[in-house]
Amino acid sequence: MCGTGRDTVGFPSFAGARSRPPNSWEDGGVTGTLVLAGTPIGDIADAPPRLAEELAGADVVAAEDTRRLRRLTQALGVTPKGRVISYFEGNESARTPELVAELLGGARVLLVTDAGMPSVSDPGYRLVAAAVEQDIRVTAVPGPSAVLTALALSGLPVDRFCFEGFLPRKAGERLSRLREVAAERRTLVYFEAPHRLDDTLAAMAEVFGADRRAAVCRELTKTYEEVRRGPLAELARWAAEGVRGEITVVVEGAPETGPEELDAAELVRRVRVREEAGERRKEAIAAVAADAGLPKRVVFDAVVEAKNAAG
């Protein structure tokens, strides 16, 4: 998600710089303005018209990857008049004070990332927080969002949802994070790397249940866009064959269940998931009982019975 472009780049003249947007988003006060601009997640035609205006008129353009920015400006036929610098995960902490100083001096600073909205699993949060602390105006150019696009295409409930970003790479940490939201009733949205997708879906099937509905959205708005829908276990088997491209996973929230709907096998499964994530059995039994609204003895007896049945 982070770029490695050079620190400062000169751009050839592809088009004359356009005038700054009208008063509806002009600078306010004596300080400058920080503008967060959404960029296309695939199809360049999705770029909002204001993006070209801001790219042309900004005093400073901070880009996650300056090489990708060059391709974007070429496609839009616009030439940045201001200074272009890199602003990615590796230099975000060091560059933030420099950009704040520019803003305090009255500059209009435009922040763009490789795709989608800055700050959403991309660089930007540190700069926004620092600008807010200094009472600097922060505004945005709304643009494409992989989170919202995948959610809308998933076919799953969209009235309530939460974005979980990327899961940890290590299996144990990944299971632990999934366990934290196992009872979450809102629809869940994740980003994932294609080479880890099968392991992630398998872990989700283990924690959330094999039959929990989900959608894997691949290469959104691009030529080979694909949305694969189905139960988590089925999607995990599909992903094991290999998947390419940018991936967003949407998972149905937990069903509303009462104690009477949780049989002994489900109670045992939930205890096992917690144990595999590092909890002691006593703690896992207590947590499952609390989540299910059951006495600890009921869960304990189910675990003991399953152990005896296994021999």
N, C-alpha and C positions, 0 to 999 in steps of 0.2 A: 503493500500500500504506500510505500514511501519511495520517492524518486532519488536519483543521484546526479541530477543535472549540475552543470557548472554554476558557480556563484553568480556571475554576471554575464549577460548575453546581449549582443547587438542584433537587431532585426533588420532585414532588408525592407525596402519600401514597397509593400504589396498594395497599399491603399492609403489615401490621405486620412489623417486622424479626424475622427468625427467629433462634433461638439459634445460637451458634457451634457448629461440628461437635464431636463427641466427642473423647476423648483421643487417638485414633489420629492426629490431625493438630493437636493443640494446640501452642501456642508452646513452644519449648524454651529453657532458659537465661534469662539476664537481658535479652537483646536480643529484638527482635521477629522476625517471620517474613515472608519474601517468598513470596507464592503466585502461581505462573504458572497462569493458568486458560485452558483451551481453550474457544473459543466456536464456535457452529454455523457451518459453511461455507455453509449454505443453509437447510435445514429447521430451524426453531426447536425442533421436537420432539426434535432430536438433542442438545439441551443436557443435560449431566449434572446430576442432582439437586444435587450438591455445589456447582455453580456458583451457584445461587440462594442457598444457605447462605452462601457466601463473600461474595457481593455484599452480602448483608444485614448480615453481621457484621464486615466489614473496617473498620479505622480509617481507611484511605486506599484509594481505588480510583483507580488510574492507568490511563487509557483512551486508546487510539490516537485515537479520535474520540468526544468526549463526547456528540455528538448520536446516534451509532449506539448508544452505551451506553444512552442514554435509551430508545430504541426496544426494546432488548433487555430492560431491566428492566421496561418496560411489558408486554412479551409474557410475561415470567416471573411477573409479579404480585408484584414484590419492590421494596422501597424501601431503597437504601443508607443506612445510619445514619452512615457516615463521610464524610470530605471527598472530593470527586471532583475530580480534576485531569486535564489532558491530558498525554499522554506519547507524542509522535510523533517522527518522524525529525527535524523541524526544531528541537525543543527537548530532544531526548533527552540531549545532552551537558550542557546547563545544568540539567536537572531531576534528573539522577542523584544529585548530591551532596545535594540536598534530600531525596530519598527515602531515601538511606542514613542521613541524620541522623534521619529518622523511625524507621527500623528500629532504629538504635542506641538510640533512646529507648524502645523496647519496643512500637512499633506493629506491627500486622498490615497489611501492604501487599499489595493484590491488583492484579496487572497483567493487563489484558485487551487484546487487539487486535481489529481489525474482524472477523476470521474466522480460525479455526484456532488454532495454538499460538504464544504469544509467542516471539520469538527466531528462529523459522523463517521467514526472509525478512520479518520484521516487527521492530518495536522490542522490546528486551528484553535483548539480549546484554550491553550496557554495564552495565545494572543488575545482572544476575546476576553478572558478573565482579566488580563493585565489592562486592557483598554477600559473595561468597565470600572476597574479600580481607580483609574485616572479620570473618570467621568467623560471619556471620549465617546462620541456617538458611534454606534455600531448598527449597520443595516445590512440588508441582504438582497441579492438578485436570485429569486427562487428559480430552481431548475430541476432537472430530472433526478429521481431518487430511486436507487435499486430497492430500498426497503419498501417504499410505498408501491412501486410497480409490481414487485413480487407478491406483496400482500393482496393487491387487487386482482392479480391473475391466479392466485392459489385456489380460489373456490372455497376457502375456509372463512369462518366468521371474521369480520373486519371492524365490528363495532368497538371492540376493546382489544388492544394488542400491546406487546412490549418488545423492544429491540434489545437483543443480547450480544450483538457484535460477534467477534470471533471467540470460539472456545479455546481453552488451553491446549497446547500440543501434546502434553504428557497424558497418558491414558488415565492415571489415577486422578489427576487434577480435573480432567475433563468430566469424569464420572461424578466427582464431587460437585462441580458446578451445575451439572444437569440435575443432580439430586436436589439442589437448592430450589429448583423451580418445578419439581415433579408434580406438585399439587397446584401449580399456577393455572388458573382457569382462562386467562387471556391467551389469545393466539401469540405464539412465539416466533420471532424472526431472527435468523442467524446469517452471518457470512461464513464461508468456508473455502479453503483451498481445495482444488480438484483432487490432488493426490491424497488428501485426508478425508475425503467425503465418505468413503465406504466405512471407515472406522468410526466416524462421527455418527452416521446413521445407525450403525450396529449398536453403538453405545446408547443412542436415543431409544432404540427399540428395547434395549435391556432395562433402561430406567423408566421410560414413559409407558412401555407396553408395546408389543409387536404390532398390535392392531391400531395404534394411534395414527390418525390420518395426517398426512404431510404432503408438501409439494416441493420439489427441487426445481428451481428456476435457473436456467443456464443461458449465458450469453444474451441477456435481456436487451432488446431493441437492435440486436446485431443480426447478421445474415442467417446464422444458424441458431437462432433463438429456439429454446425448447423448455417446456414446462411438463415435468413428469409428476403425476399425482398418484397416491396410493398409500397403503399402510407402511409404516416405517420398516418393518422386516422385509417387505417386498422391494422397497426402494434400496435398502442396503444390499440386497442380492444383485439388483441391477447395477448399482454403483461399483460393485466388486469387479465388474468387467472393464472398468476404466472410464473415466469421465474427464472431459477437457473444458476449459473456459472459466469465466467468472461465475461463481456459484452463490446463490442466495437460497436458504432453506427456510420454509415456513411450516410450522408445526401446530396442529390443533391443540387448544388448551385442554387441561384435565377435565374430565366429565364431573358433573356434580353427583357425588356418590355419598350414600349414608352407610352407617356401620353394617346394615343388613345386606348391602350389596358387595361387601368385601368377604370373599370366602377364605378359607384357611390357606389355600394355595397362593392367593394374592398377598396375604399377610406375610407368608414365608418369603415370597419373592422380594417384597419391599425390605424385609430385614436383611436378606442376602445382599441386595444392592448397597445398602448402607455399610455392611461389613466389608464388602469389597472396596468401598471407598475409604476405609480406614477406621470406621467406628468399632468400638467393642460391642459384643453381642448384647450386653445388658443395656447399653445406651441406645443401640439400634432398636431393640424391642420397645423401650420406653418411648422413643420418638415415633415409631410406627403406630403405637397405641394412641398417642396423643393426636396424631394426624387423623386417625380413623375414628376418634371419639370412643375408644374401647378401653376396658380395663387391661392393664398390663398382663394379667394372668391369662386372658384370652389369647393374646399374641404369643406369650411364652409357651402355652400348651400346644399351639399350632406348630411352633418351631420344634418342640420336643417330639411331637407326633411324626412330623416329617423326617426328623433324624432317625427315629426308630424304624420308620417304614423303609428308609434307604438302607437299613442294616448297619 
